[in-house]
């Protein structure tokens, strides 16, 4: 099968699970005999743009005629069996969907985030979950300056969301939408998308087969050191009686973490580390903690922990509550509640409990999250989408052209 894969990469200085998932998908399909044409743009390129191009970028993120024209030419030359769209913001725009439509190509799109309904793409405001724009025009997003704390920068995004929701651009031009969790599907259905057009397929995590032996050592936090990831809650919850805490990552709260580590020798701050080094630390962990205050669409670090046979303490929120089976593969804590988080960590740091939870977590990984299972699920989605497109199924948003 020949697949056109389209993705606007996030800035290189911004750790991105989406970039990781796309790269793994390209490798997985390519190594399995499929022919992959990767059409990628990089947000790093924005810095090199001239002043005029940067000024026009917010408008082009609504609808880029140049991106549509370029992709139409490339698709016409390569003639893939299917187009798989990931992130289109800000250098592609939804115009690329019409490029595939013009050539009568089936389109699959992965819903990595909530950008089709939320200006900041994460359904978050003031350090917690926010559903103000779900099922509505994103007027609240502009009022609250949800993108980069700027009404001026939020307005083009809100305009794009409102325009394409009104025109039903994604519903009409995309054959199948992929959600990485039931939670993501539920939010999009609440926003007005058809449930039967959304397939839930969790992300996979590659693993070399090495797993933890014994109960492990430290509790590990791996992620951005920011409020919405619950990092401040973790610092409030932590004391040396819980053992050792290893912190991997960077962000605005790093200085606070390093100051705390100088006062409490049970805390170690490693900063940003290569992926391989992160996995080495995970392999020896007593538990991994993911105390998010806002919604997660999936949670790669949870599955990475499971792959190594390590249990997880996570917030009872969003997709995390799906991934972690409370009392079986880890413990769920109430988001934003330092005392609830402390009790959860205390429970899972018991050596016997950590071993038992870790064994179950490893089996969940083998049952649900291996690359082999991801490959089979992806191929099935592609095959079904091609057949569905061939049958001419349009859904209730059908029209021949958006006319944008």
C-alpha positions in Angstrom: 0.0 0.0 0.0 1.2 3.5 -0.8 0.4 6.0 1.9 0.9 9.8 1.9 1.8 10.8 5.5 1.3 14.5 6.3 2.6 16.2 9.5 3.6 19.7 10.6 6.4 19.0 13.1 6.5 21.0 16.3 9.5 23.2 17.2 12.6 21.1 18.0 12.9 22.7 21.4 9.4 21.6 22.3 9.2 17.9 23.2 6.4 16.4 21.2 4.7 13.1 21.6 3.0 13.7 18.2 6.3 14.0 16.5 7.4 10.8 18.1 4.2 8.9 17.1 4.4 10.0 13.5 8.1 9.0 13.2 7.3 5.6 14.7 4.3 5.1 12.4 6.4 6.0 9.3 9.2 3.5 10.4 6.7 0.8 11.3 4.8 0.9 8.0 7.9 1.4 5.9 9.7 -1.6 7.6 6.6 -3.7 6.9 6.7 -3.3 3.1 4.4 -0.3 2.7 5.5 2.7 0.6 5.4 5.9 2.6 5.6 9.4 1.1 6.2 11.8 4.1 5.1 15.3 3.5 6.5 17.3 6.5 6.9 20.9 7.4 8.7 22.2 10.4 7.6 24.9 12.7 11.3 25.7 13.2 11.2 27.3 9.7 8.9 30.1 10.9 11.9 31.9 12.5 13.6 32.2 9.1 10.5 33.7 7.4 10.4 37.3 6.3 8.3 39.8 8.1 5.5 39.7 5.5 5.2 35.9 5.5 5.1 35.8 9.3 2.4 38.4 9.3 0.3 36.4 6.9 0.9 33.1 8.7 -2.2 33.4 11.1 -4.4 33.8 8.0 -2.8 31.0 6.1 -3.3 28.7 9.1 -7.0 29.1 8.5 -6.7 28.2 4.8 -3.5 28.0 2.9 -4.0 28.0 -0.9 -0.3 27.4 -1.5 -0.3 24.3 0.8 -3.3 23.0 -1.1 -1.7 23.6 -4.4 1.6 22.1 -3.4 0.0 18.9 -2.0 -2.3 18.6 -5.0 0.7 18.5 -7.2 2.6 16.0 -5.0 -0.4 13.7 -4.7 -1.0 13.8 -8.4 2.6 12.8 -9.1 2.7 10.0 -6.6 -0.9 8.8 -6.6 -1.0 7.1 -3.2 -3.8 4.7 -2.1 -4.6 6.8 1.0 -3.6 10.1 2.7 -3.0 10.0 6.5 -3.1 13.5 8.0 -1.6 14.3 11.4 -0.9 17.9 12.5 -1.8 20.6 10.0 -1.1 23.7 12.2 0.3 26.2 11.3 2.0 25.6 8.0 -0.4 23.3 6.2 -4.0 24.3 7.3 -7.1 22.2 6.6 -6.8 23.1 2.9 -4.7 20.0 2.4 -7.9 17.9 3.0 -9.4 19.4 -0.1 -6.3 18.6 -2.1 -6.9 14.9 -1.4 -10.6 15.3 -2.1 -10.0 16.8 -5.5 -8.0 13.7 -6.5 -10.7 11.4 -5.0 -8.3 9.9 -2.4 -9.5 8.5 1.0 -8.2 10.4 4.0 -7.5 9.2 7.5 -6.7 11.8 10.2 -5.4 11.2 13.7 -6.9 13.4 16.5 -3.7 13.9 18.5 -5.1 16.8 20.3 -8.2 19.0 20.6 -7.2 21.7 18.1 -10.5 21.2 16.1 -12.4 22.7 19.0 -10.0 24.4 21.3 -7.6 27.4 20.6 -4.8 26.0 22.8 -5.5 22.4 21.6 -5.5 20.9 25.1 -8.8 21.8 26.6 -7.1 23.6 29.5 -7.3 27.0 31.2 -5.9 28.3 34.4 -4.0 25.1 35.1 -7.0 22.8 34.9 -9.5 21.1 32.5 -11.7 23.4 30.5 -14.7 22.4 28.3 -16.0 25.9 27.6 -15.7 25.6 23.8 -16.8 22.0 23.4 -19.9 21.9 21.2 -19.7 25.7 20.7 -18.0 28.4 18.8 -14.7 29.2 20.5 -15.7 32.6 21.7 -14.5 31.8 25.2 -11.1 31.0 23.9 -10.7 34.6 22.6 -12.2 36.1 25.7 -9.7 34.2 27.9 -6.7 34.7 25.5 -6.2 30.9 25.5 -3.4 30.8 22.8 -0.1 32.2 24.2 -2.1 34.4 26.6 -2.9 36.8 23.7 -6.3 37.7 22.3 -4.7 38.9 19.1 -3.0 35.5 18.5 -6.0 33.5 19.7 -8.4 35.2 17.2 -7.1 33.6 14.0 -7.2 30.1 15.6 -10.7 30.7 16.9 -11.7 31.9 13.5 -10.3 28.8 11.9 -12.1 26.5 14.4 -15.4 28.3 14.0 -15.1 28.4 10.2 -14.2 24.7 9.7 -16.8 23.6 12.3 -19.5 25.6 10.5 -18.4 24.2 7.1 -17.9 20.7 8.6 -14.5 20.6 6.7 -13.1 17.6 8.7 -16.3 15.7 8.7 -16.8 16.0 4.9 -13.3 15.5 3.7 -12.0 12.8 6.1 -13.2 9.2 5.7 -12.0 8.0 9.1 -10.8 9.8 12.2 -8.5 8.0 14.6 -8.7 8.8 18.4 -5.9 7.5 20.6 -8.3 7.0 23.5 -12.0 6.7 24.3 -11.8 10.0 26.1 -10.7 11.8 22.9 -13.5 10.2 21.0 -16.1 11.2 23.6 -14.9 14.8 23.5 -15.2 15.0 19.7 -18.6 13.4 19.7 -19.7 15.9 22.3 -18.4 18.6 19.9 -20.7 17.3 17.1 -18.6 14.7 15.3 -20.2 11.4 14.2 -19.3 8.6 16.6 -19.2 6.0 13.8 -16.6 8.0 11.9 -14.1 7.8 14.8 -12.0 4.7 15.5 -10.1 4.3 18.7 -6.6 3.1 18.2 -4.1 3.6 21.0 -0.5 4.6 20.3 2.2 1.9 20.4 5.5 2.0 22.1 8.6 0.1 20.8 10.4 -2.0 23.4 13.6 -4.1 23.3 12.3 -6.7 25.6 14.3 -5.7 28.7 12.1 -5.4 31.8 12.5 -4.5 35.4 13.7 -7.1 37.8 12.5 -6.9 41.4 10.6 -3.9 42.8 12.9 -1.2 41.4 14.3 1.8 43.2 13.1 5.4 42.7 9.8 7.0 41.9 10.3 8.7 38.5 8.7 11.8 37.0 9.3 12.1 33.3 7.8 15.2 31.5 7.6 18.9 31.3 8.1 20.7 34.7 5.0 22.8 34.5 1.8 23.4 36.5 -0.6 21.6 34.2 1.5 18.4 34.4 0.9 18.4 38.1 4.6 18.9 38.9 4.0 21.4 41.6 1.5 19.0 43.2 4.2 16.3 43.2 6.7 18.6 44.9 4.1 19.4 47.6 3.2 15.7 48.0 6.7 14.4 48.3 8.7 13.7 51.4 11.7 11.5 52.0 9.7 8.8 53.7 8.4 7.8 50.3 12.0 6.9 49.1 13.8 8.5 46.3 12.4 10.8 43.6 14.1 11.2 40.2 12.9 14.0 38.0 13.6 14.0 34.3 12.6 17.0 32.1 12.8 20.7 31.9 10.5 23.7 32.2 9.7 26.8 34.2 9.5 24.9 37.5 13.0 23.4 37.2 14.6 26.0 39.4 12.1 25.3 42.1 12.8 21.6 41.8 16.6 22.1 42.0 16.2 24.3 45.1 14.0 21.6 46.7 16.6 19.0 45.8 19.3 21.0 47.6 17.2 20.8 50.7 16.0 17.2 50.4 18.6 14.7 49.3 15.9 12.2 48.4 15.2 14.3 45.3 17.4 14.1 42.2 16.9 16.4 39.2 18.4 15.1 36.0 17.0 17.7 33.5 16.4 16.8 29.9 17.8 13.5 28.8 18.0 11.4 25.6 15.2 9.0 25.1 17.5 6.0 25.6 18.7 7.3 29.0 15.1 8.0 30.0 14.2 4.3 29.3 17.2 3.1 31.4 15.9 5.1 34.4 12.3 3.8 33.8 13.6 0.2 33.8 14.8 0.6 37.4 11.9 2.6 38.8 9.7 1.6 41.7 6.9 3.5 40.0 6.3 6.3 37.5 4.2 9.2 38.5 2.0 11.2 36.1 0.0 13.7 38.2 -1.5 15.8 35.4 -3.9 18.6 36.3 -5.3 18.9 32.8 -6.6 16.4 30.2 -4.1 14.0 28.5 -5.2 12.6 25.1 -3.1 9.5 25.7 0.0 9.2 27.9 3.1 7.7 26.1 5.1 7.7 29.4 2.4 5.4 31.0 2.8 2.8 28.3 6.6 3.2 28.3 6.5 2.3 32.0 4.2 -0.6 31.4 6.5 -1.9 28.7 9.3 -2.1 31.3 7.0 -3.8 33.9 6.7 -0.6 36.0 3.4 0.5 37.6 2.1 4.0 37.3 0.6 6.6 39.7 -1.6 8.9 37.6 -4.4 11.4 37.9 -8.0 10.2 37.6 -8.5 12.4 34.6 -8.9 12.1 30.8 -7.1 9.2 29.0 -4.9 8.5 32.1 -7.9 7.0 33.9 -8.3 4.6 30.9 -4.7 3.5 30.8 -4.1 2.9 34.5 -6.3 0.2 36.0 -6.6 1.4 39.6 -5.4 -1.2 42.0 -4.2 -3.5 39.2 -1.5 -1.7 37.1 -1.1 1.3 39.3 -3.0 3.8 41.4 -5.2 6.7 40.5 -5.1 10.0 42.5 -7.4 13.0 42.4 -5.9 15.7 40.1 -4.6 18.7 42.0 -4.8 17.0 45.4 -1.3 16.6 46.9 -2.6 14.5 49.8 -4.4 12.0 47.4 -1.2 11.9 45.3 1.0 11.2 48.4 -1.2 8.3 49.5 -1.2 6.8 46.0 2.6 7.0 45.8 2.9 5.5 49.3 0.7 2.5 48.3 2.6 1.7 45.1 6.1 2.1 46.6 5.5 -1.0 48.8 7.9 -3.5 47.2 5.4 -6.4 47.0 2.7 -4.1 45.6 5.1 -2.6 43.0 6.1 -6.1 41.8 2.5 -7.3 41.5 1.3 -4.2 39.7 4.3 -4.1 37.5 3.7 -7.7 36.3 0.1 -6.9 35.4 1.3 -3.6 33.7 3.7 -5.6 31.5 1.0 -8.0 30.4 -1.3 -5.0 29.5 1.5 -3.7 27.3 1.9 -7.0 25.5 -1.9 -7.3 25.0 -2.6 -3.8 23.8 0.4 -1.5 23.0 3.1 -3.4 21.0 4.1 -2.2 17.5 2.9 -5.5 16.0 -0.6 -4.8 17.3 -0.4 -1.2 16.2 0.6 -2.3 12.7 -2.3 -4.7 12.4 -4.8 -2.1 13.6 -3.4 0.6 11.3 -3.6 -1.7 8.3 -7.1 -2.6 9.1 -8.1 1.1 9.4 -6.5 1.9 6.1 -8.2 -1.0 4.3 -11.6 -0.1 5.8 -11.2 3.5 4.9 -10.3 2.7 1.3 -13.3 0.4 1.0 -15.6 3.0 2.7 -14.4 5.7 0.3 -15.0 3.4 -2.6 -18.6 2.9 -1.5 -19.1 6.6 -1.5 -20.1 6.9 2.1 -20.2 10.6 2.9 -22.1 10.8 6.2 -24.6 13.6 7.1 -22.1 16.4 6.3 -21.9 15.4 2.6 -21.3 18.0 -0.1 -19.2 17.9 -3.2 -16.9 20.8 -2.2 -16.5 23.2 0.7 -16.0 26.1 -1.6 -13.6 27.8 0.7 
